[in-house]
């Protein structure tokens, strides 16, 4: 059974350069993709951003976990997406993060 952990947020169009290679936000997102595989029960992670939004750019980080217990441990760790992204203040504020958890349908 797989569980998906989604953390998303918006950035303004004038901040879009932060997603380019070598920029701060791109480095943080790349860091997440590097550290998550060391977590117990980790399956995969993907990071996307919207292309068709005019007002804001929507960024989505999705990690996949084997068991519920693994996801719970991950959320409590310092490597959870929202904790890592909170360090990227002032571009991303804790209250701007949208967190959703999904369970795969059998």
Backbone torsions as a table, in degrees:
resi	resn	phi	psi	omega
1	UNK	NA	130.3	-179.2
2	UNK	-108.2	148.9	176.4
3	UNK	-123.9	137.9	179.1
4	UNK	-110.3	135.0	179.4
5	UNK	-117.6	114.7	-175.2
6	UNK	-113.4	127.1	173.2
7	UNK	-122.5	125.9	-177.7
8	UNK	-135.6	161.6	-179.9
9	UNK	-164.1	164.9	177.3
10	UNK	-107.0	147.4	166.7
11	UNK	-126.5	155.0	179.7
12	UNK	-74.8	152.9	177.9
13	UNK	-54.4	-34.1	179.8
14	UNK	-71.7	-8.6	176.7
15	UNK	-99.4	2.7	-174.9
16	UNK	-59.9	-25.8	178.8
17	UNK	-63.5	-20.3	178.3
18	UNK	-64.9	-16.2	180.0
19	UNK	-91.2	-5.4	-179.8
20	UNK	-78.0	154.5	-177.5
21	UNK	-54.8	129.7	177.6
22	UNK	91.6	-11.0	179.3
23	UNK	-82.7	163.1	-172.3
24	UNK	-57.2	-51.7	-178.4
25	UNK	-64.8	-39.9	178.4
26	UNK	-61.1	-38.9	178.8
27	UNK	-65.9	-41.7	179.1
28	UNK	-63.3	-45.1	179.6
29	UNK	-65.7	-38.5	175.8
30	UNK	-65.2	-37.8	177.1
31	UNK	-60.1	-43.6	177.4
32	UNK	-58.6	-44.6	-178.6
33	UNK	-66.8	-21.6	179.9
34	UNK	-86.1	-41.2	-175.1
35	UNK	-83.9	-28.2	-175.3
36	UNK	-60.9	-37.0	179.7
37	UNK	-59.8	-17.3	178.7
38	UNK	-81.5	-8.9	-178.8
39	UNK	-80.5	140.3	179.1
40	UNK	-61.9	132.0	177.4
41	UNK	82.0	0.9	-180.0
42	UNK	-67.0	138.0	177.3
43	UNK	-111.7	-54.4	-175.2
44	UNK	-161.7	161.6	172.9
45	UNK	-142.7	147.2	177.5
46	UNK	-139.5	146.9	177.4
47	UNK	-131.1	129.7	-177.5
48	UNK	-130.1	159.5	167.7
49	UNK	-140.2	149.1	-175.4
50	UNK	-75.3	149.0	178.6
51	UNK	-111.0	-17.9	-171.6
52	UNK	-107.1	15.1	179.0
53	UNK	-94.3	138.5	-180.0
54	UNK	-97.6	-36.2	-176.9
55	UNK	-79.4	-45.6	-177.6
56	UNK	-142.3	162.1	173.0
57	UNK	-104.5	125.7	-176.4
58	UNK	-94.9	121.5	-179.5
59	UNK	-109.9	132.5	-176.8
60	UNK	-128.0	128.2	174.3
61	UNK	-114.1	122.9	-179.4
62	UNK	-125.1	124.5	173.4
63	UNK	-116.8	149.3	-177.5
64	UNK	-116.3	135.9	-174.5
65	UNK	-127.7	143.8	-175.6
66	UNK	-69.6	-47.4	-175.7
67	UNK	-129.5	154.9	179.2
68	UNK	-57.4	-41.5	-179.2
69	UNK	-61.6	-37.5	177.9
70	UNK	-64.0	-42.9	179.1
71	UNK	-65.2	-41.6	178.2
72	UNK	-60.8	-44.0	178.5
73	UNK	-62.8	-41.2	178.7
74	UNK	-61.2	-45.7	-178.8
75	UNK	-62.8	-30.3	179.2
76	UNK	-81.6	-17.0	-176.6
77	UNK	-79.4	165.3	175.8
78	UNK	-75.9	-3.6	-179.0
79	UNK	-98.0	3.4	180.0
80	UNK	-65.4	148.2	-174.7
81	UNK	-55.1	-45.1	-176.8
82	UNK	-67.1	-33.4	179.1
83	UNK	-71.0	-39.8	178.1
84	UNK	-67.5	-43.7	-178.6
85	UNK	-68.2	-30.2	178.0
86	UNK	-62.4	-25.1	178.6
87	UNK	-70.5	-12.6	-177.6
88	UNK	-91.6	19.9	175.0
89	UNK	-59.9	139.6	18.0
90	UNK	-96.2	-1.8	-178.9
91	UNK	-67.3	-41.7	-179.0
92	UNK	-119.0	123.8	177.6
93	UNK	-106.2	147.3	-178.3
94	UNK	-51.2	-43.1	-177.4
95	UNK	-69.6	-13.7	178.7
96	UNK	-88.4	-11.2	-179.3
97	UNK	-77.6	134.3	175.5
98	UNK	-110.1	123.3	-176.8
99	UNK	-117.2	129.6	177.5
100	UNK	-134.2	144.4	177.1
101	UNK	-122.8	134.6	-178.0
102	UNK	-124.0	149.5	174.0
103	UNK	-116.2	135.5	178.5
104	UNK	-65.3	139.0	176.9
105	UNK	-77.7	131.4	-179.3
106	UNK	-63.0	NA	NA
